[in-house]
């Protein structure tokens, strides 16, 4: 009984469990299996950026890198212990759609396999203009 109570009340266990659930529900683990970062990114990282996966926001805890071949997503501490960096090739993005609300313009990137929707602010993808058609609907 005490052991069960210890694991349920232990903050490290609770944090690890919440990271595991977050990775599963958001689709990050599926993306990491299909698109692990295999090449070193050469360029400037945009640190402390926000990205939404399947509607779950990773607010100011990711670094974004963009080059001619792929979109790179790298988690910041402490997520970096649980979430692997991603290298998503532009050729694997099936659909690009813009949306706008009162305070920001967003771009939704649909990946078919695995079926995951990434949402970024349009200004984060300005460097990607030569590689992905942001005007696609």
C-alpha positions in Angstrom: 0.0 0.0 0.0 2.8 2.5 0.9 4.7 1.7 -2.3 1.6 2.5 -4.4 1.0 5.7 -2.5 4.7 6.7 -2.9 4.6 6.3 -6.7 1.4 8.2 -7.0 2.7 11.1 -5.0 6.2 11.2 -6.2 6.6 14.3 -8.4 9.3 12.8 -10.6 7.1 9.8 -11.4 4.2 12.1 -12.0 6.2 14.3 -14.4 7.6 11.3 -16.3 4.1 9.8 -16.6 2.7 13.1 -17.9 5.5 13.4 -20.4 4.8 9.9 -21.6 1.1 10.6 -22.0 1.9 13.9 -23.7 4.2 12.2 -26.2 1.7 9.6 -27.1 -1.4 11.8 -27.4 0.4 14.6 -29.3 1.9 12.2 -31.8 5.5 13.2 -31.0 6.5 9.6 -30.3 5.0 8.4 -33.7 6.9 11.2 -35.5 10.1 10.3 -33.6 9.8 6.7 -34.8 9.3 7.8 -38.4 11.4 11.0 -38.6 14.3 10.9 -36.1 17.0 13.5 -36.6 19.7 11.7 -38.5 21.7 14.6 -39.9 23.3 17.5 -38.1 21.4 20.7 -38.7 23.7 23.4 -40.1 22.1 26.8 -39.5 20.5 29.1 -36.9 18.1 27.6 -34.4 15.1 29.6 -33.4 14.9 28.9 -29.7 12.0 28.9 -27.3 9.3 28.5 -30.1 5.8 27.2 -29.8 4.4 24.4 -31.9 1.1 22.5 -31.6 0.8 18.8 -32.4 -2.7 17.4 -32.7 -4.0 20.4 -30.8 -1.6 20.0 -27.9 0.7 23.0 -27.5 4.3 22.9 -26.8 4.6 26.5 -25.7 8.1 28.1 -25.8 9.9 24.8 -25.3 11.1 23.8 -28.8 13.9 25.0 -31.1 13.1 25.2 -34.8 15.5 24.7 -37.6 14.7 25.0 -41.3 16.8 24.1 -44.4 16.1 23.0 -47.9 15.5 19.4 -47.0 13.6 19.4 -43.7 11.9 21.0 -40.7 13.9 20.3 -37.5 12.2 20.3 -34.1 14.4 20.0 -31.0 12.9 20.0 -27.5 14.4 22.2 -24.8 15.2 21.1 -21.2 13.5 19.1 -19.5 11.6 17.7 -22.5 14.8 16.8 -24.2 15.2 13.9 -21.8 12.0 12.3 -23.0 11.4 13.6 -26.5 13.8 12.9 -29.4 14.7 15.6 -31.9 12.8 15.4 -35.2 13.8 15.9 -38.8 10.7 16.1 -41.0 11.4 16.2 -44.7 9.4 18.7 -46.7 8.5 15.9 -49.1 6.5 14.1 -46.3 4.2 17.0 -45.7 1.0 16.1 -47.4 -1.0 19.3 -47.0 -0.4 22.9 -46.0 -3.2 25.2 -44.8 -3.3 28.7 -43.5 -5.6 30.0 -40.8 -6.0 33.2 -39.0 -7.5 34.2 -35.7 -7.6 37.6 -33.9 -4.0 37.6 -32.7 -2.0 35.4 -35.1 -1.6 33.8 -38.5 -1.0 30.0 -38.3 0.1 27.4 -40.8 -1.1 23.8 -40.4 1.2 21.1 -41.8 -0.5 17.7 -42.3 1.7 14.6 -42.3 -0.1 11.4 -43.5 2.1 8.7 -42.1 1.8 9.0 -39.2 -1.4 11.0 -39.3 -0.3 14.1 -37.4 -1.1 17.8 -37.7 1.6 20.4 -36.8 0.6 24.0 -36.3 3.1 26.8 -36.3 2.9 30.5 -36.5 3.3 31.8 -40.0 6.3 34.0 -39.1 8.1 30.8 -37.9 8.0 29.4 -41.4 9.1 32.5 -43.3 12.5 30.9 -43.9 10.7 27.9 -45.4 9.0 29.8 -48.2 11.4 28.5 -50.9 10.8 24.9 -49.8 7.0 24.6 -49.0 4.1 26.3 -50.6 2.4 28.3 -47.8 -0.3 29.4 -50.2 -1.6 25.9 -50.6 -5.0 25.1 -49.1 
